[in-house]
Amino acid sequence: MGGVNRTRTTSGGPAGANLGVVRSHNTALVLGLLRAAGAEGISRLELAERTGLTPQAVSKITARLRESGLAAEAGRRASTGGKPRTVLRLVPEAGHAVGVHLDRDELRVVLVDLDGTVVGERRGELDLGAGAEAVLGAVGDVVEGLVTAVLGRAGDEPSAGAGGEPSAGARGEPPAGAGAGGDAGARGLPRIPSLLGVGVALPGPLDHARGVLHRVTGFPEWDGFPLRDALAGRLGVPVVVDKDTNAAALGLSVAGAEGGAGGSFAYLHLGTGLGAGLVLGGGVHRGARTGAGEFGHQVLQLDGPRCECGNRGCVEVLCLAAVADGETAEAARVLGVAAGNLVGLLDIDVVLLGGRTVAGAPEAYARGVGEVLDARARREGTAGGPVPVRVAERGERVVAEGAAQLLLAPLFGRADG
């Protein structure tokens, strides 16, 4: 949270909270309850009861949060005895995070507030194989352009242009007013008081803990590239990197999808590739080496077509071949067989589908995958019947929004963010 420590801008720009105040687990617990309470708010007594903290500790924490701009009074609530209780609420506009979905051929960037509400978005074409300098330049330009358009620079009025049109940076042109050097950090991101940082989600495999890419399928030249540190150096703000499927799973869990309260689900993402995000016991499961969820490269056909990963007959190559041939039902069947393997292995509660390919025919994919899981459950006599299959909410923004949650979730006590 370093550097995000001012409480307001100088001339009508957005207020910025002292996010450095969130320095303890207890404070994060209180913030999480404030966010869950919404606009109606929650009293200090309720906060003490739900956190197990003493009323005195809660009073100290909420006083710091109010002073820092993260919390505010939301009125009074009738009490069963004594004077009415003051209720507090989260101030969503006090903090912001950027979420970047870096796909093989597209860049999508969102700016969200502390509630996770999208307040700005940009997208455009991108070639992940164009090289690190070109990709970092495009990401830096789009992120800076969006943040500046919505929040303004410190001391500036916010400017127009926060809509969904592709940015100049994604088209290879510098944003208006940008320097030729491409150093986004020097152009002002650290001076946005309310900005926590940038979360980046892209195809794996990668090392989430160190922010280093491995051999991204189809793009081996990225192997070993320190994306987190390179982008943080360019933007001048904290950066977190994770797989696209993990980010989406985190975002869905935070938003209340199945598995958010101790349950489990698998998010299957079918777009330019195929992967899975796993939520087990209410938390994102990344594995001991942050490599879990490489769902697309399980082998279904030993003598099948060669996949870009080097194996033959991977579910990804079989599924994408069917998509390319316009055989949606076959693509859904293949996806369903692979999903059945996952369900049988992990005994999860629900399967959620997403990605741009699924978005093109959501009912067909949900039906096709569901039919395969239904048939498997009947054959095996599964107690409780088949695992339900649904299309994930949040549409094609699910990965970008989840990437922003990589910054927000720890702020509210989520250890898997």
C-alpha atoms as one frame of an Amber mdcrd trajectory, in Angstrom:
protein
   0.000   0.000   0.000   3.020   2.253   0.034   2.572   5.701  -1.389  -1.235
   5.679  -1.259  -1.530   7.918   1.741  -3.249  11.185   1.012  -6.801  12.037
   1.902  -7.880  14.368  -0.890  -6.814  16.063  -4.074  -6.327  19.800  -4.345
  -8.978  20.930  -6.787 -12.137  18.941  -7.090 -10.581  15.592  -7.982 -11.611
  12.367  -6.276 -10.967  11.940  -2.602  -8.323   9.384  -1.751  -8.212   7.355
   1.435  -5.202   6.632   3.563  -5.106   2.980   2.539  -1.960   2.469   4.596
  -4.212   2.389   7.666  -5.238  -1.153   6.694  -2.253  -2.754   8.327  -3.779
  -5.466  10.484  -5.910  -8.571  10.152  -8.515  -7.119  12.514  -8.857  -3.959
  10.461  -9.334  -6.052   7.324 -12.059  -8.064   9.074 -13.913  -4.883   9.988
 -13.551  -3.525   6.451 -14.907  -6.772   5.051 -18.011  -6.535   7.212 -18.495
  -2.889   6.250 -18.385  -3.847   2.573 -20.803  -6.741   3.097 -23.243  -4.453
   4.924 -23.598  -2.175   1.904 -25.227   1.247   2.038 -27.373   0.313   5.070
 -24.252   0.047   7.187 -23.483  -1.826  10.387 -23.145  -0.739  14.021 -20.021
  -0.985  16.135 -21.780  -3.459  18.431 -22.549  -5.731  15.481 -18.966  -5.446
  14.306 -17.745  -6.527  17.738 -20.148  -9.467  17.830 -19.220 -10.742  14.362
 -15.466 -10.297  14.668 -15.086 -11.393  18.291 -13.191  -8.175  19.034 -13.866
  -6.054  22.094 -16.062  -2.954  21.646 -13.035  -0.835  22.551 -10.925  -2.434
  19.800 -13.709  -1.932  17.276 -14.070   1.717  18.276 -10.352   2.312  17.739
 -10.373   0.579  14.355 -13.478   2.375  13.087 -12.113   5.719  14.297  -8.983
   5.157  12.202 -11.069   4.088   9.211 -13.254   7.192   9.483 -10.247   9.460
   9.862  -8.628   7.880   6.816 -11.762   8.291   4.690 -12.524   4.581   4.306
 -15.649   4.612   6.492 -18.420   7.103   7.195 -21.591   7.340   9.253 -24.715
   5.942   7.592 -27.319   7.236  10.053 -28.752   5.778  13.221 -30.625   2.559
  13.959 -33.248   2.082  16.659 -31.926   0.170  19.658 -33.737  -2.324  21.878
 -32.573  -0.288  24.826 -30.756   2.973  25.316 -29.945   5.531  22.660 -30.068
   4.716  18.900 -26.907   3.122  17.518 -24.790   4.897  14.940 -24.166   2.707
  11.904 -21.118   2.936   9.665 -20.649   2.174   5.981 -17.765   1.686   3.607
 -16.883   4.636   1.344 -16.469   2.866  -2.034 -14.905   5.813  -3.827 -12.114
   6.030  -1.250 -10.068   3.431  -3.085  -9.662   1.989  -6.568  -7.919  -0.898
  -8.268  -7.139  -1.618 -11.914  -7.832  -5.037 -13.388  -6.069  -6.070 -16.608
  -7.032  -9.100 -18.691  -4.076  -9.772 -20.943  -5.320 -12.300 -23.507  -3.472
 -13.710 -26.499  -5.170 -11.287 -28.894  -7.005  -8.761 -26.728  -6.439  -6.359
 -23.860  -9.253  -5.435 -21.485  -8.747  -3.019 -18.590 -11.267  -2.067 -15.897
 -11.119   0.379 -13.006 -13.180  -0.601  -9.953 -13.946   1.015  -6.611 -13.749
  -0.665  -3.201 -17.147  -2.298  -3.749 -15.855  -3.884  -6.942 -18.136  -1.698
  -9.075 -16.664  -0.976 -12.504 -16.283   2.787 -12.937 -14.340   2.702 -16.211
 -13.320   0.251 -18.914 -11.199   0.108 -22.056 -10.365  -2.681 -24.453  -8.527
  -3.207 -27.699  -6.648  -5.672 -29.858  -3.269  -6.969 -28.726  -0.670  -9.452
 -29.965   0.841 -11.315 -27.022   3.574 -12.504 -29.343   4.698  -8.976 -30.257
   7.372  -8.980 -27.565   7.644  -7.764 -24.000   8.377  -4.115 -24.790   5.382
  -3.755 -27.110   3.016  -5.531 -24.739   4.199  -3.606 -21.665   3.912  -0.362
 -23.598   0.326  -1.097 -24.616  -0.671  -2.116 -21.106   0.990   0.936 -19.577
  -0.644   3.329 -22.015  -4.138   1.883 -21.578  -3.918   1.719 -17.784  -2.655
   5.258 -17.495  -5.208   6.545 -19.968  -8.124   4.931 -18.138  -7.021   5.940
 -14.637  -6.348   9.505 -15.701  -9.662   9.737 -17.575 -11.711   8.558 -14.608
  -9.753   9.776 -11.589  -7.617  12.545 -13.041  -4.137  13.288 -11.829  -3.552
  14.632  -8.362  -4.650  18.240  -8.520  -6.404  17.848 -11.892 -10.071  17.644
 -12.805 -11.140  14.188 -14.060 -11.440  14.194 -17.827 -13.934  12.577 -20.162
 -13.364   9.377 -22.073 -13.859   6.597 -19.536 -16.076   4.554 -21.803 -15.412
   1.269 -23.536 -13.776   2.511 -26.731 -10.384   0.987 -27.561  -7.617   3.199
 -26.274  -4.927   4.733 -28.397  -2.345   2.635 -26.572  -3.956  -0.642 -27.593
  -3.868   0.512 -31.222  -0.183   1.289 -31.005  -0.612   5.089 -30.775   0.440
   7.093 -27.711  -2.418   8.616 -25.698  -2.954  12.316 -26.089  -0.490  14.233
 -23.968   1.701  11.220 -23.267   5.425  11.474 -23.480   7.288   9.501 -26.109
   9.312   7.592 -23.539   6.485   5.282 -22.533   7.303   5.587 -18.812   3.820
   5.494 -17.308   5.123   5.843 -13.766   6.706   9.189 -14.620   3.398  10.321
 -16.094   1.492  10.173 -12.827   0.036   6.853 -11.650   1.786   7.060  -8.263
   0.179  10.485  -7.748  -3.395   9.127  -7.827  -4.220   9.115  -4.103  -6.902
   6.419  -4.118  -5.161   3.902  -6.400  -4.096   0.642  -4.737  -2.376  -0.820
  -7.771  -2.876  -3.045 -10.798  -3.879  -6.702 -10.998  -2.925  -8.522 -14.201
  -4.470 -11.810 -15.309  -3.258 -13.755 -18.345  -2.957 -17.341 -19.625  -0.681
 -19.620 -17.626   1.292 -21.369 -16.512   2.988 -18.807 -14.278   4.347 -18.272
 -10.785   1.749 -16.207  -8.929   3.954 -15.679  -5.874   6.870 -14.159  -7.814
   4.919 -12.749 -10.755   7.071 -14.643 -13.257   5.675 -16.235 -16.420   6.417
 -19.782 -17.496   5.880 -21.269 -20.962   2.560 -19.668 -21.907   0.988 -22.090
 -24.383   1.808 -20.883 -27.890   4.168 -18.165 -26.619   7.303 -19.873 -25.242
   9.297 -16.641 -25.537   7.637 -15.398 -22.329   9.191 -18.213 -20.275  10.942
 -16.716 -17.223   9.806 -13.129 -17.848   9.313 -11.162 -14.562   6.045  -9.516
 -15.598   5.105  -8.265 -12.139   8.354  -6.412 -11.509   8.643  -5.116 -15.068
   5.141  -3.662 -15.061   5.450  -2.292 -11.523   8.621  -0.503 -12.566   6.870
   0.958 -15.575   3.697   2.070 -13.784   5.179   2.999 -10.421   2.414   1.242
  -8.438   2.060  -2.217  -6.866   1.298  -4.996  -9.369  -0.051  -8.505  -8.762
  -0.023 -11.202 -11.471  -2.124 -14.369 -11.674  -3.624 -16.756 -14.180  -6.792
 -15.585 -15.901  -8.808 -18.493 -14.525  -7.656 -17.939 -10.936  -8.515 -14.247
 -11.133 -11.973 -15.014 -12.502 -12.575 -17.614  -9.785 -11.536 -15.126  -7.099
 -13.818 -12.445  -8.503 -16.772 -14.814  -8.694 -16.184 -16.012  -5.147 -15.945
 -12.473  -3.770 -19.141 -11.556  -5.637 -20.994 -14.384  -3.903 -20.864 -17.177
  -6.469 -21.148 -20.732  -5.218 -18.187 -21.633  -3.072 -17.803 -18.208  -1.515
 -18.827 -19.409   1.942 -16.878 -22.603   2.370 -18.132 -24.447  -0.696 -16.358
 -25.294  -3.911 -16.697 -24.676  -7.626 -14.728 -24.916 -10.839 -14.704 -22.028
 -13.280 -13.962 -23.282 -16.804 -12.779 -20.573 -19.177 -13.037 -21.241 -22.917
 -11.695 -18.493 -25.132  -8.439 -18.434 -27.066  -7.405 -21.289 -24.768  -8.973
 -23.444 -22.066  -8.260 -23.429 -18.350  -9.857 -23.813 -14.937 -10.000 -21.762
 -11.768 -10.689 -23.789  -8.625 -12.351 -22.582  -5.429 -12.072 -25.229  -2.710
 -13.307 -24.648   0.822 -14.209 -21.083  -0.083 -10.701 -20.119  -1.247  -8.868
 -20.103  -4.569  -6.701 -23.216  -4.902  -3.442 -22.452  -6.708  -1.418 -25.458
  -5.601   1.963 -25.711  -3.885   3.756 -24.239  -6.915   0.816 -22.027  -8.044
   0.327 -24.363 -11.006  -3.139 -25.787 -10.294  -5.888 -25.401 -12.876  -4.029
 -26.390 -16.068  -7.288 -28.046 -17.030  -6.909 -27.646 -20.783  -3.904 -29.942
 -21.012  -5.353 -33.130 -19.605  -5.054 -35.773 -22.332  -8.330 -37.256 -23.572
  -7.050 -38.966 -26.752  -3.602 -40.586 -26.686  -3.208 -40.561 -30.473  -5.064
 -37.281 -30.982  -3.890 -34.098 -32.683  -0.783 -32.414 -31.324  -1.402 -29.578
 -28.911   0.779 -26.457 -28.730   1.876 -27.634 -25.266   3.640 -30.590 -26.944
   1.231 -33.365 -25.932  -1.342 -35.092 -28.117  -5.087 -35.151 -27.651  -5.375
 -32.472 -24.968  -8.884 -31.316 -24.214  -7.878 -27.813 -25.339  -6.809 -28.806
 -28.835  -9.859 -31.074 -29.268 -12.266 -28.443 -27.996 -10.794 -25.560 -29.999
 -10.768 -27.681 -33.168 -14.487 -28.276 -32.776 -15.036 -24.565 -32.185 -13.050
 -23.702 -35.334 -15.211 -26.113 -37.349 -18.392 -24.517 -36.028 -19.334 -27.695
 -34.127 -20.569 -26.134 -30.904 -22.306 -29.292 -29.687 -19.097 -31.313 -30.090
 -17.031 -28.636 -28.354 -19.495 -28.685 -25.440 -19.370 -32.503 -25.316 -15.568
 -32.527 -25.144 -15.648 -29.839 -22.482 -18.223 -31.888 -20.588 -16.060 -35.025
 -20.623 -13.123 -33.080 -19.199 -15.400 -31.398 -16.649 -16.630 -34.825 -15.609
 -13.053 -35.883 -14.869 -12.610 -32.798 -12.719 -15.877 -33.347 -10.846 -14.981
 -36.982 -10.220 -11.563 -36.010  -8.904 -12.554 -33.100  -6.631 -16.273 -33.690
  -5.884 -17.037 -29.994  -6.327 -20.423 -28.322  -5.845 -20.941 -26.585  -9.180
 -19.336 -25.974 -12.572 -19.341 -22.405 -13.908 -18.595 -21.664 -17.561 -17.139
 -18.485 -19.030 -14.921 -16.979 -21.698 -15.671 -15.348 -25.017 -16.396 -18.651
 -26.802 -18.952 -19.635 -24.172 -20.405 -16.115 -24.347 -21.129 -16.708 -28.032
 -23.457 -19.636 -27.286 -24.001 -19.795 -23.516 -27.110 -21.967 -23.510 -25.566
 -24.523 -25.878 -22.443 -24.909 -23.734 -24.340 -25.102 -20.444 -26.709 -27.672
 -21.932 -23.962 -29.746 -23.569 -21.714 -29.884 -20.516 -24.713 -30.531 -18.281
 -25.852 -33.481 -20.377 -22.455 -35.164 -20.064 -22.379 -34.660 -16.300 -25.977
 -35.885 -15.985 -25.155 -39.088 -17.873 -22.073 -39.672 -15.747 -24.014 -39.161
 -12.507 -26.669 -41.674 -13.630 -24.033 -44.276 -14.502 -22.238 -43.870 -11.214
 -25.336 -43.448  -9.057 -23.919 -40.238  -7.585 -25.606 -39.283  -4.331 -27.523
 -36.051  -4.693 -27.591 -36.211  -8.487 -25.426 -34.457 -11.049 -23.345 -31.375
 -10.348 -25.158 -28.277 -11.647 -23.685 -26.388 -14.605 -24.220 -22.661 -15.059
 -22.806 -19.815 -17.106 -20.819 -17.503 -14.840 -22.140 -14.037 -14.189 -20.210
 -10.871 -15.153 -19.843 -11.884 -18.797 -16.635 -11.228 -20.697 -15.398  -8.865
 -17.968 -15.137 -11.678 -15.418 -11.342 -12.025 -15.747 -10.571  -8.296 -15.693
 -12.839  -7.732 -12.688 -11.244 -10.682 -10.952  -7.804  -9.234 -11.651  -8.809
  -6.091  -9.759  -9.867  -8.292  -6.840  -6.274  -9.523  -6.593  -5.625  -6.083
  -5.045  -8.938  -5.646  -3.209  -9.458  -9.069  -1.641  -6.524  -8.861   0.824
  -7.740  -5.421   1.884 -10.944  -7.079   3.118  -9.338 -10.062   4.808  -9.278
 -12.560   1.925  -5.991 -14.451   2.200  -6.401 -15.993  -1.279  -6.320 -12.659
  -3.094
